[in-house]
Amino acid sequence: MAFQRLLPLVVLLLLVAPPSSAVPSLRPVVLVPGNTCSQLEARLTDEYEPPQASGCGVPRQGRGWFRLWDNFTALQEDPSLFRCYADQLRLVYDPRAGDYRNVPGVKTRVVAFGTTRGFGSDDPARKNVCMEGLVEALERVGYTEGENLLGAPYDFRHAPAAPGMASRAFSGFSSGLRLLVERASQRNGNKPVVLVTHSLGGLFATVFLDRTPLRWRRRYVKHLVMLCLGVGGSPLNMWPLASKALASNPTSLQAGVLTYGDRSFASMFSLLPSPRVYGRTPLVITRDMNYSADDMAEYLAAAGFSGDEVARYRTRALPVTLNLRAPLVPMTAINGIGVPTVDKLVFWDGNFSGKPQMVNGDGDGQISLETVLALRSLVGADPDQPYFKSILIPNTTHKGMISDQSALKRVVSEILGTSS
């Protein structure tokens, strides 16, 4: 994978970089963004075959790297490209390797690992979705990009797999993040770093920490500040997987990524409600059958997933969800509440292709309060967890946490406070 081939270059650049000239009192910060907030580039080889009747052709074969995600400007110029891009974003499962890979003939790489430059978007509608506002807020209090403010984007199509199972993309990300954290510390007076995550980035970071030696964690990670994540997925994430018919005929690249693409992504199963939190509580309701987190395999089968796909949920994704643990480094979790958040989906006639009736509970619009309370129990109850604080910010949405000025002020204050 291109990301892994680039790691030696990333490490070399970090090693030859001069000592930091940033504000000496600030601890280095490494940001890990949320789902779909990392930019991806692609290159096509002669092996790539576009889907039949797609009308897209292969104009980029042999022409080097191009922006695959996010590519709002290119799609504005030629909207017909979205079906090509949606197809090129797909993953396929290789049973011999026991791992996910790109469609044959598609090479991909993450843009600007080690920096926050890959967090931006040229789509005006997505300006407040990722971490651009947080980067700007941190720069206003003295942080400097590339010195004590760094970024760890990742290929959001992939996900951590159960121990002993192959996940080449996540392994590459973990190796890169470990080296990035070490060098950030060394360039900033050997201070341990503050890891700041949003949404899915929190899952990547917590699994990364769990799989690194405790001595390393306590030497290099001063604090984990996790924004907008609980410990149990969300019922809302069951909806994009429901309609196979909708998934095969997306109307935009956004729809292609969130439905058509999501059904092929390894990360799609990582976001589903955990039996550890929801148990037998009905989450999808039909006239003939209710589906709980304990019934997730049956729900996926009813939604059109194959037996092999359901087996991968059980063996690759579910063990990660069930075995999430306290990071054993000081941690602050900040979540929004007071926003209607999907608690149940009702497909009364059993037609998953239609729009469900939604029953709301409390949360930030995506992450429910129930999973936040479960996180409090998981981390707070661990006797080996050195410090844990959970902050609830009223009337704050999932994206508002990293875009609304009042929420940003609180987040930045907590980041600055990790020095104490």
Disulfide bonds with the S-S distance in Angstrom:
Cys37-Cys130 1.98
Cys56-Cys84 2.08
